[in-house]
Amino acid sequence: MGVSGNFHGQQGSTFLDRTTYSLPIPEEPDKNMPTAIKILAARVGAPLFKKKHVEAEREIVLVEELQRRMSEAQMRARKEYLGEDHELIIHLPIGTTDSLSLATRDGLRDFYEKWYRPDRMVVVVAGDVDPSSVEKAIARYFGKLKKPKSENPPIRRVVAPSGENLAFITDPKLKVRSMGLTLYRDRKPSYSMDEMKQRLIASLGTSVLRNRLSDYRNQKGYVTGLRASFSRRNMDFETDDFSLRVEDGYELQAFSEVIGIVNHTLYGGFTALEIETARQLAGKGFDRSAETEHRISNAGIANQWVAAMRYGYEPLTAGDIAVAGKFLLGEITAQEIHESLSDRFKAKRVALVLGVPEGEKYPSELKEFREVLTTLTGRELLKTESMVAASASEVKEDPFVVRGLTPGEITEVRVYDAIDTTHVTLSNNAQVLFKKNTQAETPLIINMRSPGGLSLIDDYDVVRSSMVRDVIQSSGLRGLKGSSIMNLYRFHRTSLSMSIGQTEHGLNLRTTPEDLEFGLRVLHIAFTEASVDEEIFETNVAKSRTGLTGMIESPRFKFSAEVGDVLTPGRKMNSSNIHPALLDNLTPVWIQETTNTLFSHVGGTYFIISGPVDWQDIEPLVLKYIGSLPGGKPRPFGSLDDYSIAGKSAEVRHSTNPDERSEGRMYFIEPSPGYDNRDDYIRSVYANLLGQRLFKEIREEEALVYSISARASSPRYPSPHAQVAISYVADPANIEEIERRVVRIMSEMTTDVRTSEIEIIQKMLTRGFNDALDRPNFMLGVAYDGLIQGKPIPTPADFLGHIESLSKEDISDYARKVAKDLVVVTTEFRPDTR
């Protein structure tokens, strides 16, 4: 339809009950909006159904069906969950190979005329445009669509299946046994105040249950995975889903324990502290939604209205919902929470599916699992008085009080006017980079980045190094761990995580201006008091051993490990070095000593801060909690000796993919090209243009792949290398032809790059860069990269100048370098087709 470069990202999605088309307008919305609406109206109102187009698209959709197709075991499991005759089993939106192969032009037209009719269409426009102009454009273009003479078919509801089912499924993809329990019930969205209250009541009960399950998972070494999700919506029903993975031999025991926790929550009651915590967190959630409503994207607003018109209600603002929700929270009783939680387990259908790796079987019988399930029913609810087992006196004083600190001082201040960033050096030699976020109600983010990382440790390896982070974070702070510390963080809208890399380590804090002091206290305590809980250590080691034992036997892992060894030979952190035996030498003392080494001082450490505050507002807190941390001499970044890269072309092909498709990649390795922002853009433009050509010829014209893309990776200090990677998913029979065409298209680009193509991509890059300027962390990252390399900090004008200066000669030169000079590593993960 001659869609111009103004309209990027147009797409369509088909679900079981609807098809949606979207068309973003990134530039001049008032000017381009009428054309966008004209395109959408033409798309749904005047399809040509030409035979050649039908045949071309058939091949593409057949490949797409191959990509989405479930394995035999996955489909068997889905049928066990839903039942053989459920709508979601019989009717797949993508169809089947047979239905796609037999589809005719006349059949498609008949389908279109039955369902694609104006009395079933909803048109939503969201954005900074004139409403009257939008109305006129919609009336002009969609008003031309003729209403069919036939009666509008009724909307078909897809409800929950019924009954009970327990089944074993053998799955060659599995390496450890799994358990999945799903409870189904119909939902009737009414969007009234009463409906809102019922949803709130349900969320409070499931919040308590989720916390108890989380603590159980953290405490049991033989439980490697436990997830619980509630009220997952699917068509006209919803589900509660529980998935459980454990060490071999503990299946029935762990399942019994999980059901026991549910039973105890249903029949043993809650504590007053649990209920109050759930209420407070829900209230905080309402506040957060109201504060950030203005940040909802136009696409998000459009989707809200599409859903509202589908179900016949008018969406409320987040502010209105917050007012109503906080009022209702005060009206909810403990008995209502208890009864609601109990009702969840009186489901329309209960399905338990036990997954077994090929060649294995469960040590327990289905009847034993059924006996455990029956304990969820047939008991009387307790009364409110006996259900609330403890009083509000359980609430303790702030556990993160920090006393006796001597604030640091500022020894130097530099202001980088071009990027509106302040650089402060503290008396302990900590470096602070601050940039204000001009968008209100955004989080306050502090990223602590310290040179050193694992290079400071003599005897690190890939397994034990990851355990440092996991054990320290799981051990909590000052005796608080599990759901206790997580709920405290959630109440203060704060999160803290640890990062440990080969050459850099740090802490990452996310909070709000109102909770900044709490967040900085947490960061200070984590830096100075982090310690190993030995019980947590033993639990994490047991979980890790079970997980690693299964993982290293996975065909995909073995394939990825060999690819890693070819791309980056000899690196200590390669996946091929992962083995559970490395845990044998792991001790709590080693983890504590490693933590103490990494977090011994903040000399030369950068604290990168952004948020909707001014520097003078946070300066006293920064001096108190960051300035009082132990100082020291700046550490250098680790040695680059461990940044090896492939020096010769190679192939890695494994015929062990359990899926009926091949996943291929071609890596073009560019060793140590230097750190240059303009060269980064050249790689980006080249990969963008290459990706467009590959997609057009190999997917759209020839339908040889389901997906194909090209992506460039540039050096990021201290990692010195770059690469261009081409990825594709296809029928195994097409791989050889795909690889030939990739090479040919890349060769053609050495002499066939057009200025018009470059200009379109330059326009996209300029818009993307200007958008990035609204995100402080982008320019803070630029400043940090310059400072750690001892280079001048580039300005926005420098970046825009790089983009504007790009020419077709630049891209052609780089295309020749890639096609003729670079090492190529070709990989394929394919099924065994013998």
N, C-alpha and C positions, 0 to 999 in steps of 0.2 A: 504493500500500500504506500510505498514511498515514505516510510517513517524516517524523519530526519534525525540528525545527531542531537537535537534538543530533547529527544525522548529516549532516555537511557533506562534500561531495567524493566521494559514491558514484559509481562508474563501472564500466564494463565494456569490455573490449578483446578483439577477435577476431583471432587469428593463423591461419596455415594449418593448424596442428595442435592448437590449443587455444583456449579462451575463458576469460578470467579476470574475476572480479568482485571488487571491493574496496570496503570500507566503513570509513572512518576513524571512530574514536570519540574526539573531542577533549575530551569532558568526562565525568567520573564513569565511568570505564571499567568498574569492577566492577558498577555499577548498570545501565549501558546495554548491556553486552556480551551478555546473553541475548537482548535485543530485536534487536540487530544480527545475531546468528546466526539468529534466527527469520526475519528479513527475507531473508537470503542463502538459507536453505533453501527459503523460499517462492518466491524468484525462480527457482531452478533446479528446484524440485520440483513446482510447481503453476501453470505458466503457463496462462492461459485461452484464448489464441489466438482471441479474439473477432474477428469479421470487421472491425468498425469500427477496432479497434486495428491489425490487420494493414494495412489500407488507409492509415491515418494514418502508420504507421511506414514504409510503402513510399515515400511521398513524401519523407520525411526522408532515408532511405537513398539514394534516387535523387539527391538534391541532394548528399549526402555523396560518392557515387560521382563526380559531376561535379567536386567539389573535388579528389578524389584522382586523377582520370583523367590518365594520361600523355598527352603530345602524341604525335602519330604518329611523330615523330622519336625521342622518348624510348623508345617501345615498340619501335621498330625496333632501336635500340641495345641494349636489354635482350635482345632475341631474338638479336642477334649475339653478345652475351656468353654467354648461357646455352644457346642453341640453341632452335629452334622448338618442340620437343616436351618441354621440361623442365617439371617440376611447377610451378615458380614462374611459368611463362608460361601454362600451361593453366588453373591454378587460382589466381585472385586472391581473397584473403579477402573483399573488398568485393563481388565478383561483377562482372557487366556490366550495362549498361542492359537488355539483353534478358532476362537471367536474373532480374533484380530485377522487371521488369515482368510476367514470366510466373509468378513464384512464387505458389503458392496456399496457402491455410490448411491444407489436408490435407498438402501437401508439407512445410510447415514442421513440422507435428506429427510426420510420419514421420521427419524428420531429427532432431527432438528425441528421439524415442523410441529411435532407433538410437544416438545419441552422448551424450546428457545422461542418464547412468545412474550410480547411486551407486558401482558398481565401477570407474568411471573418474574419480571426483572426489577431489580433495585439498583438505582444509580446513586452513588455517593461521591461527593466532591468535598475534600477537606484541604484547607490551605488558605493562604493570604490572597484571596481573590474576591472580586465584587459579586455578592450573591445574586443580584439582579441579572448580571451578565451570564452567570452560570445557569440560571433558570431559563434564560432566552436560548442559550446554546443547547441545553437538554431538550427544550420544547422543539427547537428547530430540527435537530438531528434524530432524536429518539421519537419525536412526534410523527415522523414519517413511517415508522414501523406499523404495519397493518396487523390489527387484531384478528387472529384466526377465527373462522366460523365455528370450529369445533369447540366443545366444552372444555374448560380448563381442568385437567386431571387433578384430583385431590392430592394433598400432600400426604405422603406415606410415612408413617411413624415407624421407626426401628426401635423396638423395645428390648428389654433385658430377656435373656433366655431363662428357663426355669429348671428346677430339679437339682439333683446332687450328682457329682461325678468325681471319682478318684481314679487316677490312671498312672501307669509307668510309661515313659517314652524313652526309647533308645536313640541317642543323638550322637553321631560321629564327631560333631563339633565340640562337644563337651569334653573337658578334661577332668572335671570334678563333678560329683553329684550335686543336683540342685533340687530345690523345692519351691513351688509357686502356688500360693493360695489366693484365689480371687472370689470376692463376694459381689454379686450383681443385684441391682434394684432399679426399678423404673424411676424416672424423675419427671415431674410436671412443673416446669418453670412458671411461676406466677408473678414473681418480682414485686410482691407486696411487702408491707412491713412485717407481716407475720412470717412470710417466707424468709425474709432477711434475718429475723430473730431465730428461726429454726436453723438456718445455716450457721449463725454465730454460736448457738448452743452446741451444734455438732463440732464446730472447729475447736471449741474449748475442751471438749472431751477427748478428741483425737490428739490435741496438743499434749495433754497429760500422758496418754498412751504412747505417743511417739517418743517422748522423753524417757519413759521407762524402758522401752525397747532399745533405745540408743544406749542407755547405760548398761543394759544386759549385753549388747554386742561388744561394747568396750571392755567388759569384765571377763568375757569368756574367750580363752585362747583358741578353742577349737571352732569358734564361729568366725569365718572369714568374710562373711557378707550377710547383712540383714537390712532390708529396706522396706519401709511401709509408706504407701501413698494412699491418700484418702480422697474420695469424691472426684475421681477422674471421670470427666464427662466424655461420652461417646454416643453421638446421635441422641436418642431419647432415653438413655439410661446412663447410670454411673456405676463405678466400681471402686472397691477398696482392694488394694493389691499388696500382698506380702511375698517377698522373695528371700530365700534363706540358702546360704552355702556354708557347709561345715566340713571339718576334717572327716575322712572316711571312718565309719563306725559310730559316729555321733548323730546320725540323721534322726532317728526316732527320739533320742534323748533331747536334742535341741528343739525339735518340733514340739515336743511335750512341754518344754520349758517356755517356749514362746506362747503357746496356747495358755499355759499356766499364768503368764503375765497378763494376758488379756482377761482371763477369768478373775484374777485378783483385782484388776482394775474395775471389772463389772460388778463383782460381788463383795470385794473387800473395801471398796470405797477409795476416796481421794483424801489428801490432807488439805487443810485450809491454805497452806502455803502453795501447793500445786495449783489450786483454783485461782488464787490471787495472782500468781505468776502468769497463768494463762490469760487472765483478764487484762493485766497490765501490758503484756506483749501485744494482745489484740488491739488495745487502745493506742499503743505506739505505732502499730501498723496503720491504723486509720489516720493518725497524724502525718505519717510519712507519705501516704497516698495523697492527702490533701495538699501537702507542701510541694510535692513534685508534679502536681497535675499539669502545670504549664509546660512540663518537659515531655509530655506524651507526644509522640510523633504524629504527623498527619495521617500516616498509614494506620497507626493505632486507633486514632479517632474514627477513621473510615470503617475499620473492622468492627468497632463498637456499634456503629450505627447499622451496619449490615446485619449483625446479630440481633439488634433491637427490632429491626423491621421484620426479620424472619420470625421472631417469636411474639411480635405484637406488643412491645412495651417501649417507653421512652427512657433512654439512658439518663441517669442522674450524674451530676458532677461529683468528683471525688470529695469535694467539700460537703455537699449534701449528705453523701453516704457516711462521711466521718461523723457528722453531727448526729445522724440517726443511729449509727452503730454504737457510738459511745453512750448514748442514752440507753440503748437496749442492753448494753453490757451490765449496766447497773440494775436491770430488771430481772436478769437471769438467776435462777436458783440452782443450788447444787443438785437438787433432785431432778430438775429438768435436764441438766448435763448428764446425769447418770442414766436417766431413761432414754435419752437420745442415743447415747453410746450403746446401750443394750439393744436398741432397735436396729442398729447397723448390722448386728450379727444375726438378725432374723431375715436373712437375705432371700431373694427370689430364687437365686441359684448360688450354690457353693461348689467350686471346682478346685481340686487339689491335683496338680500335675507334678510328678516326680521324674526329673530328668536323670538319665543314666548314660555314662560314656559307653561307647560300643565295646562289647565283650565283658561288661560288668553287670552286676545286679545288686539291688538293695538287700542289705542284710535283714530287713524287716518286711513283713507282709502288709498288703494294703489294709487288711482288717485291723491291724494294730494302729495305723494312722487314723482310720475311721473311728475307732474307739476314743482316740484323743479328741477328735473333732466334736463328738457327741457331748463332751463335757461343757461345750459352750451354751447348751440349751437346757431347759427344764428346771431352772432354779429361780427362786423368788428374789425380787429386788429388795435390797435393804432400804430402810427409811433414811431420810436425810440426816437425822441425828447421829445414827451409827455410821453413816457413810463418811462424814467429815471427822477424820480421826485425830486431827491436831488443830491447835488454835493459831491465830496470827502471831503469837509470841515466838513462833519458829523463826520469824524474820530477824536476821542478825545485822549487826552494824557493818558498815562498809569494810569489806575485807582487804581493800587495796589502799588503805591509808598509808602514805609515805611521810615520815616525820624526819626532822633534823637535817634537811638538805641545805647545802650552801649553794645558792645560784651561781652560775658562771657569769662571765663578763664578755662583752663584745670587744674584740681587739681590732677588727677591721670591717669596714662596710664598703662594698662596691656595688654600683647600680649600672646595669646594662640597659640603657635607655631604649635601644632599638627593639628589645624584646620585653621591655617592662618587667625586668627581673632583678631582684635584690639578692646579693651574695654576701653573707655574713660569716665571718670567722669568729669562733668562740675561743675563750681562754683555754679550753681543753683540746684545742686544735680540731674540733668538729666544724664541718663546713655546712652552712645552711643556704639552700637555694629556695627562694620564695617568689611565687607569682600569684597574684590575686585572680580568682575566677569571678568574672563580672556577672555570671549567671546566678541569680539568687537560688537559694534552697538546694544547692549542690553539696555533695559530701566534702569534708575536709580530709585530704589524703596526705599522709607522710610516708614516703618510701626511704628507708635507710639503706644505703648502698655502700658497702665497705670493700675495698680491694683486698684480695687474699684468697678467700674461699678455701677450697680443699687443698690448694697449693701450699697452705700453711701446715698441712698435716702430712707426715712422712709416709704413713702406712694406710692410706685410704683406698677403698675399692668401691665399686658401683653399688653393691648391696649394703654394706655397713654405713656408707655415707648417707643413703636415703633414710636409714633407720634413725640417724641422729635427729633429723627434723621430725619424723613421725613420733618417736618416743618422747622427745621434749614437749612437743605440742600436746600429745595425749596425757602427759603427766600433769598438765595444768599449772596453776600458780597458787602458791600459799594454801595448798590442800584442797583447792576447788578444782574439779575436773568434770568431764562428762557433761551431762545436761545442766548441772549447776552453774558451771562457768559459761557455757554457751548461752543460757538464758540471761545471765547477768550481762553478757556482751550485747545480746539482742535488746535488752531493756534500755541500754545506753546507746543503742544504734551504733555499735562499735564492733569491728573485727580486727584480729591481729593474726598474721601468719609469718612463718619463718621461711627464708629462701637460702639455699646453700648450693652454689655452683662451683665449677672448677677454679675460677679466678675471682669470684665475687660472692659475698654473702650479705645477709641483711634481715631486717624486719619490715613488714608492710602493714601500716595502720590505716584504717578507714573509719572515720567517725563523723560527728557533726560539730559545728561551732559551739553549740550548747553543751556538748559532752566532751569537748576537747581536753579539759583537765583530767577527766576520767581516763580517756584514751592515752594521754601522755603518762599518767601514772602506771597504766598497764604496760606501756612500752618500757618505762624505766625499770619496773619490776622484772619484766621478761629478760631485759639485758643483764641485770645485776643478780637476779635470784633464780633463774631457770635451773631446775634440778631434775634428776631422774627418779621417778617413782618405780621402785624395783618390781612391784606387782604389775604395773603397767608395762614395764620392760619385758617381763616374762610373757605376758599376754600378747604383746605386739610381735615378739620373736616367733611365738607359736603360730600366729596368724600369717606372718610373712613366710615362714617355712612351708606351710600348707599351700599358700598361694603360689610361691615360686616353684614348688615341686610340680604343680599342674601346668604352670605357664611355660616352663622350658620344654615341655613335651608338645606344645601346640605347634602345628605345622606353620601357622602364620608367624609365630615367634622365631622359629628356626630360619624361616625365609628372611625375616627382617634382620636377624642377627648376622646372617651372611652378607646381606646388602650393606649393613653398617661396617663390617670388616673390610669390604672392598672399597667403599667410599672413604672411610677414615681409618686406614690400617694402623693397628698397634695402639689405639687409644684405650686408656684404662677404663673409660666410662662407656665403652661399647657394650651393647646388649649381650654379645657373646660371652662376656665375662660374668654374667649373672649366673649364680648357682647357689642353691640353698646351703651348701656346705660352708659358704663364707660366713654364715651365721654362727658356726661353731666357735669362731674366734671372737665373737662379739660379746662384750661385757658392759654392765652399767658404768663401770669405771672409765672405760674407753669413751663412751658417749659423753660422760660428764667432762672428762678432760678435753675432748674435742670441742665441746660447747664452750668451756672456759677459755680455750685458746682463741676461738673465733670471736668471742664477745668479751675479750679482756680489756679493750679500750676503744675509744672512738676517734683516735688521732687519724686525720685524713679521711674519715668517714663523711659521706654526704647525706644530709637529711633534706630530701626534696619535698617541699611543702606547697600545696595548692588548696584553695578553698575560697568561699565567698566572704572573706575577712580581709582586713588591712593588717599590715605587718605590726603596727603599733598595738593592735588588739591582742596579738598572740605572743608578742615579744617577751613579756614577763613569764609566761608559762614555758616558753622555749628555753629561756635562761635557767628556770628552776629545774625542769625535768631532763632536758638534754644537756644544758650547760653544766649540770652537776654529775654527769656520767664520767667515769675515769678517762683521763686523757693519755696520750702517748704519741710516738712518732708515726707519721703516715706509713702504711705498708704499701709495697709495690704490688702491681698485678702479678699474677702467677706467670711462670715460664710459658712461652709459646711452643715448647718442645712437644706438647701433647696435642697440637693442632695439625696433625698429619692429614694429608688429602691424597686421593687416588692419583697416581702418577702415570698410569697407562690405562687404555681402554679395556673394558671387560664386560662380560655378561653373567647375570645370575638368573637362572630359570629353575623354578621348582614346580613340579606337577603334583602338588598336594593340597590345592585349594578345594575345600569341601563344597564350595558353591559352583554353579554351572557357568562360570564366566572367568575371563582372565583380567587381571589387574596389571597394567604395564606402566613402566616409567622409563624415561630416558633422561639421564643427568649429564649436562655439559659442564664440566668442572673448569673453573677459572681460578687458578692458584695465585694468591697474594697480589691482587691487582692494585692495592693501595686503597686508602680511605678518602674517597672523593665524592662529594654530593652530586656533582654534575654527572659523573659516570654512573651513579646510582640511578638517576633519571633516564639515562640512555638505556640501561638494562631494563628498566621498567617499561619504557615505550616499546622497546624491541619485543619483550615478552607479551605485552598487550596486543601488539599488531600480529605477532605470530599466533597467539591464541585465537584471534578473530579468524585468521585464514584457515587454521586447522579445523576450527568448528564449522566454518562455512563449507569447506570441501569434504572433509572426512565424515562429518556428522550430517549436515543438512542436505548436501548433494548426493553423497554416496551411502549414507546410513551404515557406515562400517562400525560405529561406536555408539554406546549410549551417552558417554560423556568424554570430553577431551578438553584439556586446558594447558596453558603454559604459564609458568611463574618464575620470576627472577628473585634471587636472594643476594643481597649485597653484603660486603664485609661490615661487621659491627664490632668495634674494638672490645676486647683484644683479638677476637676471632678474625683471621686475615683473609679468608677465602670467599669467593662468590660462585654462583652457579645459576644455570637456567634449567628448570626441570619441566618436562612434559609428562602429563599423567593422562591415562585413558583406561576405560573399562569397556570390554567388548567380548564378543564371541571368540573363543580360542582360535577358530578357523580363520579369523580375520587379522590376527596379530602381525603375521609376516607382511601382509599388504599394507597395514597401517604404518609399520615401521619404514617401509619403502617410501610411502607418501610423505611421511614426516620429513625424511631426509631430502626428498625432492623439493618440498615447499620451502624448507630452510635454505636450500641452494638457490631457489628462485628469488628469495628475499635479498640475496647479495647484490642483485642488479635491479630489483623491481620494488622500490619503496617510493611511494608518492607523497608529495608535500601535503596534499589534501588529507591523506590519512593521518599524517603527523599532526596537522592542525587540530583535528577533532580530538586526538588524545591529549594534546597540549591544553585544550580547553577543559577537558575532564580533570587533568592534573592540577590546573590552576584553581578550579572550583574546589577540588579536594583539599588543596593546601590552604585555601582561605577558610574552609570549614574547620580544618585542623587548628587554625590560629585561635578558634574559640575554645579550644581544649588546652588549658594551661600545661598539662603534662607533656604535650608535644614539644613546646619550646623549651620547657625545663629539661627534657631529655636531650635536646640539641645543645643546650648550655653545658650539661653534664658531660656529654661526649667530647665537647671541645676542651673543657677544663682538664679532664683526666688524660687527654693526649697532649696537653700543653699547646693547643692551637687556638687561633682567634675564633670567637664564637660567631658563626654566620648569622646574618640578619634575615628577616622575611624578604627584603629586597634581593638578597643574594639568591635565595631559593627561587623566587619568581623570575629572576634574571636567568638562572640556569634553565628553567622550563622554557622561557621565551626564546632562548638562544639555540634550542635543539633544532637540528636540520636533518633532512633526509640523508645527507652525507654521513652524519654521525651514526645514524641507525644502519645504513648500508655497511659502513666500516665495521661496526660491531657484529652485524650479521655475518660478514666474511670471517671475522675472528672466531665466532661460534662454530660456523660450518666447516672451517678448514683447520683451525689450530687447537681447539679444545679437546681434552680427553672426554670420551663418552662412556658412561656406564649404563648398560641397558638391563632392565630387570623385568621379570614376568612371574606372577603368581597365578598359575593356571590349574585347572582341574586335570585329573588323570583321565585322559580320553582314550586310553588303550582298550 
